[in-house]
Amino acid sequence: MLLRRINAERLGTWNVLLISALLPSPYYHFALFLFICHFLLWLKNKYYLHFNKQTLFLSLPILVYFLLFVISLLYTDDRLNGLKEIEQHLTFLLVPVLLTHRVSLDMAIKIRKTFLFSTIAFVLLANMLGLYDIVLNNANTVFFEKSPYHRMISYGLTSPFKNWHPTYVVISLVISTIFILGKKLVFPIMLSSFLLIFIGINIVLLNSIMGVFIFLSLILYFSLLDRNYKILLFLTIPILIVLFSKNSKEKLDKVLSMEVQVTDRDHKNSLNLRLAKWKTCLDVFKENVFFGTSPGDNRKDIMNKFIHNKFLFCAENKFGPHNQYLYVLTAFGLLGITPFFAALFFPLYWKYETDFMLFTAIFALFFISEDVLEREQGIFLWTFFYTFHLNTNRAKIKN
């Protein structure tokens, strides 16, 4: 019996490490299979007996938020799409399953290292494939949804892999930055600098303004927190500035010269496009303040409002809110924003530590510019690290 339990624990450990390796990769879809395996282990080994008031307390905000997807079927017109939305967010139900497994400090270090090196390895592979196409195949441009991208920039960089969205690559790189700078993993100063420069370069290449802001903020934060990190600050920042000074100047000149307005006519102006999306979503919210439109009808109502506001480019491309908070407001109204904020911030009251605080801040900031939790990889990343940080070094739960 004891041998079977040990084998089951080892299998669960390998399963979690595989999940952490897949999450930042282009093959994150397979993480769902491993999540299901984890659930089956949970049932087989009766880990559900560890479910107690504390676990319920920590799981409740996310479970309530998920319940809203089910309740919305009562007032949605498109029930089929509503069911698809429920299916897409089923991973939220694994939060209590993952919370019933204690994560030791040794295991936490292995998870961090696995995630970090998986992120670096796949981004490096993308770099090498991009350089190969440019140098040997003379392929400098790729098309994504009819739009041209330089082979090493944004969707061009991630183009060798299907559905590997630049936003989630940037999020993975930023989370990896925390792992490098945090005290849980100890790297030589030169290796840390090399990894940070590599991460910084790729965040710039992936064309994420929010990513650059968070990355530089993390380096500044850790350098102020610990004087030993000031060396990293002086090694990393100047190199990035030198490498991208010309590109940065061109972008700055473009930002300073552009006219900020709520329109989708300038298709290359991402700020104005987002303003058009956000205004449209706010208009939808004002018409459905308390209960929202429902996830099933949300996209259709936003499209109709795009047309009404004469944002035809947005309507033609079927853009979403590009803001997680606005997605919640349009889909669920004020009814949904409370459990969503509770799921995002309330666990900090229970476990206030640097890594978890930074993890929460990263997602809270990315939620401003992207509807992160409306794609499979975003849900996987948030759910996994949400429970990982809460579960690290917890006291063993008694039956």
N, C-alpha and C positions, 0 to 999 in steps of 0.2 A: 504493500500500500504506500509506504514511504517512498519507495523507488519510483512508483508511478507518479506520485506527486512531484518529485524532483524533476522527472522527465517532462511533466506537464509544464512546470515552471520554466525549464530550459526552452521548451518549444515556444512558450509565450514570450520569453526574452528575445529569441531569434526573430519571432514574428514582429515585435515592436521595433527591433533594429532594422528589419527590412522595410517597414513602413517609413521610418525616419530617412532611409536611403532613397525611397521612391518619391516622397513628397516634393522635393525640389526639382525632380527630374522630369523629362518629357513623358515618362511612363507612369505618371502619378495615378492613372486610371486603375492600375493593378493594386493600388493601395486599398481600394474598395474591397477587393477579394480578401486581402489580408485582414481588414477590419471585420469582415464576416467570419473569417477563421478565428479571430480573437473572441468574437461573440460566441461561437460554438464552443471554444475552450472555456469560456465563462459559464456556459450552461453545463458542460460535461463535468467540470470540476467543482460545480456548485459554489462558484465565487459570489453568486447572488446572495448567499447567506451573509456575506460581509456588508450588504447594503444596510445602512443604518440612518439615523436622523441627520448626521453630519453630511453623509453622501447626498441624501435627498435635499438638504439645505443648499449645497453647492450646485446641484444639478437643476434645481427648480426654475431659475430664470430662463435657462436655455430651453427646458422642457415646455414652459409656458409659452415662450416665443414660438416654438415648433407647433404647439397646439393651435395657435392662431391660424396656421396654414390649413389645418383640418376644419376649424370653425368657419373659415372663410368660404368653404364649399356651400354653406347654407345660403349665402347671398351672391355668389358669383354666377354669371351667365355662362361662362365657358368652363364647365366642370371638368372636361377632359384636360385642359391646360392647367386647371387647379390641381388635379391629381398628379400631373407631371411635376409641378412645383413641389408638391409633398414628397414625391420620389427623390427629387434632386436634393432635398434637405434632410433626408432620412439619417444622414450621418450624425446629426444633432442628438439622435436617440442613443448614440454610443457613449455619450458623456458619462452617464451613471455606470456603464459597463467599464470604461477605462478608469473611472475614479475608484473602483473597488480593488484595484491592483496597486500595491505600494511600490514606489520607485525608489530604490536605494541610491545613495550618492554615487556609488560605483557605476550603476546602471545609467544614471543621469549623465555622467561624463561620457559613457559610450554612445548614448543617443546624440549628444551634442557633437561629438567628433564625427559620427556617421553622417549626420545631416550636413555639417560643415564641409567635409571632404567630398560628399556626393554633389553638393552645390558647385564647389570649385571645379570638380572633374567634368561635369556636364557643360558648364559655361566655357571652360577651357576647350572642350571638344567643339563647341559651337564656334569659338574663335578660330580654331584650326581649320574647320570646314569652310568658314568664311574666307580666310586667307587663301586657302587652296583654290576656291572658285575664282577669286580675284586675280591671283598670280598665274595660275595654270589654265583656267578656263576663260579668263577675261570677262567674267560675269560680274559686273559691278552693280547691277540693279536687279531686284526681284519685285514681283507684284503680289500684293496682298489685298484681296477684296477690291481689285481694280486700281489700287493706289500704288505708285512706285516707291520703293524704299531702297536705299543704299544697302549693299549686301552685309555691311557691318553695323548697320544702325537699326535700332528698334525691331520691328517685325522682320527685317532683313536678316538680323543676327540670329533670330530664333527660327527662321524659315526652314531649316533642314528637318525640324521636328514638327509633327502635326499637333495643333492645338496647344502649343507651348507659349502661353501668353507672356509678353515682356513684363507686365505688371507683377505677376507672381514670381518671375525670375528675380526681379528687383527686390520683392519682399523677402525672398529666400536669401539673397545676398545681404540684406540689411540685418536679418536675424542672425546670419553667420557672423556679421560684424560684432554683435553682442557677445557671441560665443568666443570670439578671438580676444576681445577686450575685457571680458568678465574674468573673474578670478578662479572660475571653476576649471578652466583649461589653462595650462601654462605652456606658452610657446617662447622660444628665444626671441629677443627683440627684433632681430633682422628678419626672421621668418614672419613675425607678426606684421612688420612693415611691408614685406613683399606681398603678403596675402591682402593687406588693406589697400595697397596700391592697385593690385589686380581687381579687387572688388570695386574700388572707386572708378577705375577706367571703364569697367563694364556697366556700371550704373549710368555713367555719362553716355556710353554707346547705346544703351537701351532707352535713352532719351527721356528719363524720368526726372522731372524737376523736383517732385516730392521726394523721390529717392535720394537725390543729391543733397537736398536740405536735411533729411533725416540722417544720412551717412555722416555728413560734416558735423551735425549736432551731436551725434554719438561720440565721435572722436574728441570734440571739444569738451563734452560732459565728462568722459573718462579721464581726460588730461587734467581737468580741474579737480576731479575726485582723487586722483592719485598722481603725485608729481613724477613718478616713474614713467607715466604715459606721455609726458610732455615731449619725450624723445620721438615717440610715434607721431605726435602732432607736427613736429618740425621736419620729420622725414617724409611724411605722407602728403601734407597739404601743398608744399612748394612744388613737388614733382607733378601733382595733378594740375596745378596752376600752369606750370610750364608746358605740359603736354597738351593742354586744352585752352591755352590763352587766346589763340586766334579764333577758335570755334566759339569760345565764351564771349569774346568781343563782338563777333557777328550776331550771336543770339541776343546780347544785351542791346546792341544798336537796333535790332529788329523790334525788341520789346518796347524800347523807348520811343520808337517812331510810329508804332502801330496805334490805330484808333480803337480804343476799347468800347465795344457796343454789343448789345444783345442781338446777334445775327448769325446766320449760318451761311452767308453768301461767300465769305472768305473761307474756303474749305481747309486751308492750311493753318488757319489761326485757331489753335486748340483752345485758347482762353475764351474767345468769343463763342465758339461752338459750345463749350461747356456752359457758358452763361445762358445761351439759348435753351439748352437742355434743362438747366436748373429752373429757369423762369417757367418753362412749360410744366415741369413737375410741380412747382409751387401752385400753378393755376389748377392742376388736377387735384392737388391736396385741398385747395380752398373749396372745391365743389364736393369733397368727400372727407370732411374734417375729422369725424369721430371714428368711422369704421374703415375708411379707405375704399379703394375700388375692388380689392381682393387681388391676390397674386395672379389668379387666373385671368382677370380682365385688365390687369395693370398695364401690360405692354400695349394692348389694343387702345385703351383710353389715352395713353401718352401719344400714340401715333395719331389719333384723331385730333388731339390738341396741337400737335406739331403742325398739322394741316391747317387747323383753325388759325394758328399764329403765323402761318405762311413760312414756316421753317421747313421748306420742301426737301432740302438736302438731308436734314435729320430724319424726316419721314421716309424718304427713299431708302436710306441706309438702316432704318429700323433701330435707331440708337436708343439705348436705355438711359437712365438718369446719370450714370457716371458719378454717383454719390450714394453711398450706402444708407445714409440717414434719410435722404429724399426717397429712396426706394421704400424704406419702412413706412414713411409718412404717406406716400401715395398708395401703397398696398394695404396698409392696416390703419392708417390715420393715427390719431392720438392714442387709440386703444393699443397699438403695437409698440409705440416708441418707449413706453415705460419698461416693459419686460426686456426690450432690446438693450436699453441703457443699463438695466440691472444686470443682464448677462455680461455686458462688456466691462462694467466698472465695479460692481458689488464684490466680486471675489477679492479685490484689493483690500477690502476691509478685513477679510479673513486671513489673507496671507500677503503682507506688504513687504516685498523684497525687491531688490534692484532689478533682477532679470525680469520678473513678472510685471513690474511697473513699466519697464521699457518695452516689453512685448505688447502690453496694452496700449501704450502711447503710439507705437508703430502702427498698429491696426487702426486706432482711433484717427490718426492723421491720414492714412491711406483711404479710409472710409470717406474722407472729404472729396477726394478726386476720383474715386473708383467705387463701383458697387461690387466690392470684393467677394461678398458671400453669395453672389448669384452665379458663380462658376464652381465646378466640382473641386478644382485644386484649391481655391480660396477657402471653401468650407473645410476641406481636409486639413489644411495648414492651421486654421484657427482652432478647430476642434481638438486636434492632436496636441498642440502646444498649450492650449487652454487647460486641458486636463494634466498635461505633463508638468507644468509649473505648480499647479495645485497639489499634485500627488508626490512631488519630489521630497523624499526624506520624511514622509508622514509617518506618524506612529502607527504601528500595525493595528489594524482594526480587529477587534475581538468579535467572535461569533456571538 
